[in-house]
Amino acid sequence: MEDSGAGSVLLIACGALAHEVVALKRLNGWDHLHLQCLPAKLHLYPDQITAEVARTVAEKRAAYDQIFVLYADCGTGGLLQAKCAELGVEMLAGPHCYSFFEGNDTFAAHAENEFTAFYLTDFLVRQFDAFVWKPMGLDRHPELRDMYFGNYTKLVYQAQTNNPALDAKAQDCAQRLGLTYERRFTGYGDLAVEMARVATAAPAR
């Protein structure tokens, strides 16, 4: 997914954030923030994220005054942060989307008490089968569920929106995994904060 035409700022985003980024752009009139999404399936191959971000920065840099990377560390073990620093571009703070959606400070404050929680966002609820159930082989071997999730106690649905259909689906995901269910409305969290900062620093032309 890519906005057409050059502009002052390019957002290079995880495809799993596309819905939220587009919603924030529309809600706030941030038409000067252009968006290019990398494939959401990189969630499953975090070792490929850094190279894909670096490739996209190199490919698009000449067309934009600024590039901002809408990824947190996302399983890259600090490699993405190091590469962004090398390239002179900023990125989202935090270990992963679960943290920045809830707010990094808030998430960190209770992380030690939630090490047995399994988190889903709006995207992951929508794409539960494609990004959780099938990659783990549970569609073919449901007996593996307790081996994978036996040490988890609850599923926390971090809701970015108030959508009854997603609530119902998230509850079904929890039931399928054999976990208790908790819904936690987060909104867009630090994603909104950081996009607002970038948009304000680079006003529309």
C-alpha atoms as one frame of an Amber mdcrd trajectory, in Angstrom:
protein
   0.000   0.000   0.000   1.481   3.331  -1.057   0.228   6.915  -1.348   0.728
   8.390  -4.787   2.991  11.340  -5.383   5.863  12.782  -3.425   5.342  14.885
  -0.331   7.253  16.320   2.555   7.074  13.242   4.810   6.987   9.542   4.018
   5.768   7.105   6.645   7.181   3.612   6.154   4.816   1.409   8.098   4.164
  -2.180   8.976   1.224  -3.358   6.905  -0.486  -4.407  10.129  -0.813  -0.689
  10.954  -2.317   0.386   7.631  -5.887   0.700   8.887  -4.860   2.731  11.926
  -2.466   5.029  10.056  -5.019   5.774   7.339  -7.673   6.446   9.996  -5.401
   8.898  11.827  -4.447  10.658   8.587  -8.103  11.045   7.624  -9.259  12.073
  11.097  -6.617  14.799  11.420  -6.337  15.939   7.815  -2.679  14.939   7.593
  -2.637  14.782   3.823   1.025  15.846   3.755   1.990  12.572   5.430   2.405
   9.984   2.701   2.276   6.302   3.467   4.042   3.227   2.207   3.297  -0.063
   3.931   5.591  -3.046   3.939   3.940  -6.490   3.921   2.231  -7.360   7.178
   3.583 -10.899   6.823   6.976  -9.570   7.949   5.444  -9.988  11.415   6.170
 -13.665  10.892   9.761 -13.053   9.721  11.179 -10.275  11.927  14.712 -11.043
  10.749  13.700  -9.547   7.380  12.250  -6.276   8.678  15.496  -4.300   8.978
  16.621  -5.052   5.429  13.196  -4.222   3.988  13.043  -0.904   5.828  16.579
  -0.007   4.732  15.771  -0.881   1.118  12.655   1.289   1.160  14.457   4.242
   2.734  17.145   4.078   0.057  14.554   3.789  -2.698  12.353   6.687  -1.534
  14.724   9.065   0.231  15.292  11.471  -2.674  11.576  12.173  -3.058  10.880
  13.273   0.531  12.164  15.821   3.010  11.736  13.396   5.893  11.115   9.697
   6.443   9.620   8.285   9.627   9.521   4.548  10.270   6.318   3.267  11.841
   7.836   0.157  13.351   8.894  -0.491  16.925  11.680  -3.008  17.509   9.261
  -5.780  16.525  11.584  -8.681  17.218  14.644  -7.308  15.415  16.765  -7.381
  18.568  17.809  -3.740  18.240  18.953  -4.115  14.633  16.197  -1.909  13.246
  16.973   0.875  15.696  20.663   0.694  14.822  19.930   0.772  11.091  17.550
   3.717  11.439  20.199   5.625  13.400  22.736   4.811  10.669  20.333   6.036
   7.989  19.381   9.160   9.939  15.670   8.381  10.184  13.433   8.182  13.233
  11.267   5.243  14.240   8.659   4.450  16.859   9.905   3.798  20.363   9.062
   0.587  22.165   9.504  -3.156  21.842   6.381  -3.898  19.750   2.945  -2.668
  18.722   1.285  -4.043  21.868   3.424  -1.646  23.860   2.992   1.503  21.791
  -0.760   0.989  21.346  -1.207   0.859  25.091   1.417   3.550  25.597   4.987
   2.450  26.231   5.105   3.767  29.788   1.774   2.188  30.718   2.679  -1.138
  29.145   6.060  -1.246  30.873   4.468  -0.499  34.248   2.443  -3.711  34.271
   4.489  -5.945  31.946   5.989  -7.942  34.817   2.514  -8.854  36.016   1.298
  -9.875  32.574   3.969 -12.225  31.323   1.274 -14.897  30.924  -0.907 -12.665
  28.710  -1.304 -13.200  24.975  -2.092  -9.958  23.159  -4.151  -9.257  20.076
  -4.731  -5.943  18.298  -7.569  -5.082  15.921  -5.445  -6.308  13.020  -4.555
  -9.586  14.683  -8.160 -10.244  15.630  -9.193  -9.728  12.014  -6.320 -11.877
  10.761  -6.187 -14.403  13.601  -6.272 -17.459  11.380  -3.652 -16.123   8.942
  -1.209 -14.793  11.545  -1.722 -17.045  14.570  -3.731 -20.204  14.003  -2.332
 -21.405  10.681   1.350 -20.385  11.111   1.404 -22.360  14.346  -0.091 -25.351
  12.571  -3.157 -25.401  14.793  -5.447 -25.781  11.796  -3.763 -29.139  11.120
  -2.762 -30.143  14.631  -5.138 -28.591  17.185  -3.682 -30.890  19.822  -0.609
 -28.632  19.864  -2.623 -25.792  21.387  -1.862 -26.609  24.993   1.825 -27.063
  24.229   1.980 -23.566  22.727  -0.392 -21.788  25.095  -0.292 -23.872  28.263
   1.734 -21.223  30.090  -0.603 -18.391  29.108  -3.553 -17.532  31.327  -5.458
 -14.856  29.407  -5.931 -13.238  26.045  -5.852  -9.443  26.166  -7.599  -7.790
  23.251  -6.098  -4.320  22.890  -8.941  -2.635  21.031  -8.044   0.319  18.850
 -11.708   0.868  18.004 -15.108   0.117  19.492 -16.334  -2.575  17.142 -18.787
  -5.166  18.501 -17.966  -7.590  15.670 -14.274  -7.511  16.565 -15.116  -7.888
  20.254 -17.071 -11.036  19.476 -14.312 -12.403  17.281 -11.675 -11.680  19.945
 -13.736 -13.584  22.501 -13.916 -16.496  20.083 -10.118 -16.362  19.673  -9.725
 -16.599  23.439 -12.075 -19.575  23.576 -10.200 -21.337  20.782  -6.925 -20.862
  22.654  -8.414 -21.981  25.975  -7.677 -18.628  27.632  -9.725 -16.225  29.718
 -10.687 -13.032  27.911  -9.961  -9.396  28.701 -10.842  -6.458  26.489  -8.715
  -3.358  26.975  -9.504  -0.251  24.943  -6.247   1.444  23.972  -7.193   3.626
  21.036  -4.140   4.453  18.946  -1.821   5.135  21.886   1.691   6.340  21.144
   1.151   5.783  17.416  -1.192   8.786  17.425   1.184  10.802  19.609   4.164
  10.215  17.336   2.232  10.799  14.114   0.939  14.087  15.542   4.476  15.143
  16.406   5.729  14.352  12.917   2.748  16.051  11.258   3.203  19.214  13.328
   6.941  19.368  12.696   6.330  19.115   8.942   3.241  21.276   8.280   1.248
  20.823   5.114   2.502  22.720   2.101
